[in-house]
Amino acid sequence: MGEHHPVSALSNFLKLASVLFVGNSLTQGNDLPLMVEALAREGGRPLAVETVTYGGAALEDHWSRGTQERIAAGRVKAVVDA
């Protein structure tokens, strides 16, 4: 098996122009999207970050609230289920 290189994986991820974080209050409360945005900026690779969070939400809750329509709109290059 190949080696796992978290730094290069993060570097490849940050080459993307925009990311949508889908999560719950833990995602928002811990500022995960803003931390990733700051890391990208500091690394010289600006990243547009969007979030859709609902307190206590599971992935199926996002589905029932229409988050998939936002994904399908195609404005983001990647989606992170945080």
URHU-V807806 format. One record per pair of residues at least 12 apart in sequence whose C-alpha atoms are under 10 Angstrom apart, sorted by sequence separation. I is the first residue (numbers start at 1). J is the second residue. If there is no record, write none. Layout:
I:J ; I:J
This chain:
21:33 ; 36:48 ; 37:49 ; 20:33 ; 36:49 ; 37:50 ; 19:33 ; 34:48 ; 53:67 ; 33:48 ; 34:49 ; 52:67 ; 33:49 ; 34:50 ; 19:36 ; 33:50 ; 34:51 ; 19:37 ; 33:51 ; 52:70 ; 18:37 ; 32:51 ; 14:36 ; 59:81 ; 14:37 ; 28:51 ; 58:81 ; 59:82 ; 16:40 ; 27:51 ; 28:52 ; 29:53 ; 58:82 ; 14:39 ; 15:40 ; 27:52 ; 28:53 ; 50:75 ; 10:36 ; 14:40 ; 27:53 ; 28:54 ; 29:55 ; 50:76 ; 13:40 ; 14:41 ; 24:51 ; 25:52 ; 26:53 ; 27:54 ; 28:55 ; 49:76 ; 17:45 ; 18:46 ; 19:47 ; 20:48 ; 21:49 ; 22:50 ; 23:51 ; 24:52 ; 25:53 ; 26:54 ; 27:55 ; 48:76 ; 51:79 ; 10:39 ; 11:40 ; 14:43 ; 15:44 ; 16:45 ; 17:46 ; 18:47 ; 19:48 ; 20:49 ; 21:50 ; 22:51 ; 23:52 ; 24:53 ; 25:54 ; 26:55 ; 48:77 ; 49:78 ; 50:79 ; 51:80 ; 52:81 ; 53:82 ; 10:40 ; 14:44 ; 15:45 ; 16:46 ; 17:47 ; 18:48 ; 19:49 ; 20:50 ; 21:51 ; 22:52 ; 23:53 ; 24:54 ; 25:55 ; 26:56 ; 49:79 ; 14:45 ; 15:46 ; 16:47 ; 17:48 ; 18:49 ; 19:50 ; 20:51 ; 21:52 ; 22:53 ; 23:54 ; 24:55 ; 25:56 ; 26:57 ; 11:43 ; 14:46 ; 15:47 ; 16:48 ; 17:49 ; 18:50 ; 19:51 ; 20:52 ; 21:53 ; 22:54 ; 23:55 ; 24:56 ; 25:57 ; 14:47 ; 23:56 ; 24:57 ; 11:45 ; 13:47 ; 23:57 ; 24:58 ; 22:57 ; 23:58 ; 24:59 ; 22:58 ; 23:59 ; 22:59 ; 24:61 ; 23:61 ; 24:62 ; 23:62 ; 22:62 ; 22:67 ; 22:68 ; 33:80 ; 22:71 ; 33:82 ; 20:70 ; 32:82 ; 20:71 ; 27:81 ; 28:82 ; 20:75 ; 21:76 ; 27:82 ; 19:75 ; 20:76 ; 26:82 ; 18:75 ; 19:76 ; 20:77 ; 21:78 ; 22:79 ; 23:80 ; 24:81 ; 17:75 ; 18:76 ; 19:77 ; 20:78 ; 21:79 ; 22:80 ; 23:81 ; 24:82 ; 17:76 ; 18:77 ; 19:78 ; 20:79 ; 21:80 ; 22:81 ; 23:82 ; 16:76 ; 17:77 ; 18:78 ; 19:79 ; 20:80 ; 21:81 ; 22:82 ; 16:77 ; 17:78 ; 18:79 ; 19:80 ; 20:81 ; 21:82 ; 16:78 ; 20:82 ; 13:77 ; 13:78
